[in-house]
C-alpha cells in the first residue's frame, strides 16, 4: 500500500515536471506525450497489479513483473540508442563548426597580413 502511494506521488510529480518542460519548450510534444503515457501506465500497473499479469498472458510470459522488466529493458536500450545517435550528430556538428571557425580565422589572418 505504501509503495502504491509513493509511486503515484512520484508519477504525478514527474508528469508535472514533464508538463513544465513542455511549456518552457525544452521538450517536444512527442517527448511530453511519451513521458505522460509512461507515467500513467506505471500508475495503472501500481494501482491494478493484475493488469500486468493480463499483459504478460497476452505476450506469453508467465509473470506480470517479468513483462514489465522486459519492456523496461527494451525501452532503456531504445533510449540509449537514441542518445548515442544524438551524441554522434552533436559531435559532427561540433567538428563542422570548429572547421568553419578555423577557416574563417585563417582568412582573417591572411587579410590582415596583406595589409
N, C-alpha and C positions, 0 to 999 in steps of 0.2 A: 504494500500500500504506500509506504513512504517513497519508494523509488518511482512509483507512478506519479506522485505529486511533484517530485523533483524533476522528472523528465518533462512533464507538462510545463512547469515553470521555465525550465531551460529552453524548451521549444518555443514558448511564447516570446521569451527574450530574444532568441535567435531570429524569429520572424520579424520582430520589431527592428532589430539591427539591420536585417536584410532590407526592410522597407525604407529605413533611413538612408541606407547606402544607395538604394534605387532612387529615392527622392533627390539625393545630392548628386545624382548622375555618376556615381562611382562604379555601379554595376549596370549591366544591360537588363532589359525586360526579361529576356530569356533566362539569364542567370538568376534573377529575382524569382521568377516563377519556379525554376528548378529547385531552389532552396526552400521555398514555401511548401512545395509538394513534398519534398524530402522530410521536412519537419512535421507536416501534417500526417504523413504515413507513419512516422515514428510515434506520434501521439496515438494514432489508431491502434498500432501494434502494442502500445503500452496499456491502453485502456481495455482493449479487446485482445488478449493474448491468443485466444483460439483462432483469430484471423490469420496469424502466421502459420498455424497448422493447416488451415484450409489452403493457403498459398503453397505450402510445402507439398500437399497432396496433388495439387494441380501440376507441379513440376516433377513429381515422382520422388521426392525427398522425404525421408522418414520423419524428421523433426522440424518444427517451425523455426527454432533457433538456428538450425543449420542453413535453412534457406536465407535467413536474414544475414548470416555471416557471409554466405556465398555472394549475395547481392552487394554487401558492403565491400567485399574484396574486389569484385568486378568494378564497382563504382570508384574505388580508390585507385585501381590501376588505370582506369579511364582518365581520372583527374591528373594523375602523374603524367600520363601520355600527353594530355593537352598542355600541361605546364612545360613539359620538355619541348614541345613544338613552339610554344610562345617564347621560351628562352632562346631557342635557336633563331627565331625571327628577330628578336631583340639584338642578339649578337651580330647577325648580318646587317641590321640597320646601323648599329654602332660602328661596325667596320666601314660601311659606306660613308658615314658621317665623318669619321676620322680621315679617310682618304680625301674626301671633299675639302675638309678644312686644311689638310696638308697641301693640297694642290693650290688652294686659294692663297695660303701663306707664301707658297713658293712664287706665285705670280706677283704678289705684292712686293716680295723681296727683290725680284728681278726688275720690277718697275722702279723701285727705289734706287737700285744700283745703277740704272740707266740715267738717272737724274744727276 
